Amino acid sequence: MKIIFLTFFSLSLLFAKVNSGDILPPLALVDQFDNKLEVKPNTTLIISFQKSVSSEIQAYIDSKPKHYLEDNNILYISDMSAAPTFMIKLFGIPKMKKFDYKVALIYDDTVADKIQREDDKITVIKLKRDKIIDIQFVSPSDLKTILGN
């Protein structure tokens, strides 16, 4: 009976969404050039799950100095798991390769499903030594207020 409980408990943690107070689980991320990316311990993650939201994040980042994300310990993550692979390769990646900044990409829906989200919002996760200290869902127009820049 204990083995069944421990197995069920372990599986529930595997598929649970991250919450404030949790340690961020390892995320298998690559950038638009297919380079592996690591989430640094004291980082703010801005995560988009919709194309329209991504466009607004890109406009915001484009309005900032060239190394804005790195200088402010911000990692921009875009969920690509729902998009058809041919669309990503044909249109998405070539467009992203023109950016002056890295975009971390989520291709695996099991990874994307671990992150909380709301429709038409950016998920902003603040980390302190790999521990999630805050999760917010903000409109793209409120990104400046949340990031304090």
C-alpha positions, 0 to 999 in steps of 0.5 A: 500500500505504501508503494502505491501511495508513494508512486501516486504521490511522486506522479502527482508532483511530476505533473503539478503546476509550480507555485510560489514557494516551490523550487523551479523544476528543471526546464529543458529550454533552447533558444531560437538558435537551438542553443541550450539555455539554463534558468539562472537562480535570481531571474525574472521569467516572462512567459508567453503562451499566446502569439498575440501576447508574444508580439506585445512582449517583443514590442516592449523588449524592442523599445529597450536597450540592446542588452536589456534582458541580460542586464536585468536578469530577465529571461523571456520564454515563449511556449511553442508546444501548441504550434505545428512544427512546420509553422514554427520552422517555416515562420517562427524561428526565422523571425526570431533569429532576427531578434537582438535577444534570446528567446527561450522556447518551450517545445514540450507540452508537459513542460508548458503544462507545469507553468500556470497561465491566464488567457491574454496574460504574461506569466511573470515568475520571480526567482530567488536562488531557484525558489519561486518567490512570486507569480503574477499574471499581467497584461502586456500593457502592465509589463513595464510596471511589473518589471520596474523599468 
